[in-house]
């Protein structure tokens, strides 16, 4: 169970992120600098394993949300720098949540309950069908509407299981 947090902002710049001197992997890691409406800045290290929702190509000027493991160690620097687990580009009428969902499909923060239907596409990160039960797993949930109840309820369009 991963404790995910997120930060949403406009991509101010993208650069290569060297992981060592004379790095043979130079170009495989990127650094995205995001700024939100309040002027707060967060840098995200993008690794080859970072999952991009809908496999979008992010560019400077895009509004994105980076999801990261809140329990992972981070350097004590400013601006804060997190290893991105999931990145989602802002899309009209589409919401993305990344969280652990329990056996009742309620997110770990108690803010969202999933009502899975036959139309809900459930896949693995590689796009292959997931045939198991999505409960008690870390999930990427893509949806467009939710109730105003506590927790909010939604019937997602797509669920991506993070194995």
BELDA-V241388 format. One record per pair of residues at least 4 apart in sequence whose C-alpha atoms are under 6 Angstrom apart, sorted by the first residue. I is the first residue (numbers start at 1). J is the second residue. If there is no record, write none. Layout:
<<I | J> <I | J>>
This chain:
<<1 | 100> <3 | 69> <3 | 70> <4 | 68> <4 | 69> <4 | 70> <4 | 99> <5 | 67> <5 | 68> <5 | 70> <6 | 66> <6 | 67> <7 | 65> <7 | 66> <8 | 64> <8 | 65> <9 | 34> <9 | 35> <9 | 36> <9 | 63> <9 | 64> <10 | 34> <10 | 35> <10 | 61> <10 | 62> <10 | 63> <11 | 33> <11 | 34> <11 | 60> <11 | 61> <11 | 62> <12 | 33> <12 | 34> <12 | 60> <13 | 33> <13 | 60> <14 | 31> <14 | 32> <15 | 30> <15 | 31> <16 | 27> <16 | 30> <17 | 29> <17 | 30> <17 | 31> <18 | 26> <29 | 46> <29 | 47> <30 | 45> <30 | 46> <31 | 44> <31 | 45> <31 | 46> <32 | 43> <32 | 44> <33 | 42> <33 | 43> <34 | 41> <34 | 42> <35 | 39> <35 | 40> <35 | 41> <36 | 40> <41 | 79> <42 | 79> <42 | 80> <43 | 81> <44 | 81> <44 | 82> <44 | 83> <44 | 84> <45 | 83> <45 | 84> <46 | 50> <46 | 84> <50 | 85> <50 | 86> <51 | 86> <52 | 86> <52 | 87> <52 | 88> <53 | 88> <63 | 89> <63 | 90> <64 | 88> <64 | 89> <64 | 90> <65 | 87> <65 | 88> <66 | 84> <66 | 86> <66 | 87> <67 | 84> <67 | 85> <67 | 86> <68 | 84> <68 | 85> <93 | 144> <94 | 143> <94 | 144> <95 | 142> <95 | 143> <95 | 144> <96 | 141> <96 | 142> <97 | 140> <97 | 141> <98 | 139> <98 | 140> <99 | 107> <99 | 138> <99 | 139> <100 | 107> <100 | 108> <100 | 137> <100 | 138> <101 | 105> <101 | 106> <101 | 107> <101 | 108> <101 | 135> <101 | 136> <101 | 137> <102 | 106> <102 | 135> <102 | 136> <103 | 135> <103 | 136> <105 | 113> <105 | 114> <105 | 135> <106 | 110> <106 | 112> <106 | 113> <107 | 112> <111 | 151> <112 | 151> <112 | 152> <112 | 153> <113 | 153> <114 | 153> <114 | 154> <114 | 155> <115 | 154> <115 | 155> <116 | 155> <120 | 156> <120 | 157> <120 | 158> <121 | 158> <122 | 130> <122 | 158> <122 | 159> <122 | 160> <123 | 127> <123 | 128> <123 | 129> <123 | 130> <123 | 160> <124 | 128> <124 | 130> <124 | 160> <124 | 161> <138 | 162> <139 | 160> <139 | 161> <139 | 162> <140 | 159> <140 | 160> <141 | 159> <142 | 156> <142 | 157> <142 | 158> <143 | 156> <143 | 157> <146 | 152> <146 | 153> <146 | 154> <147 | 152> <147 | 153> <148 | 152>>
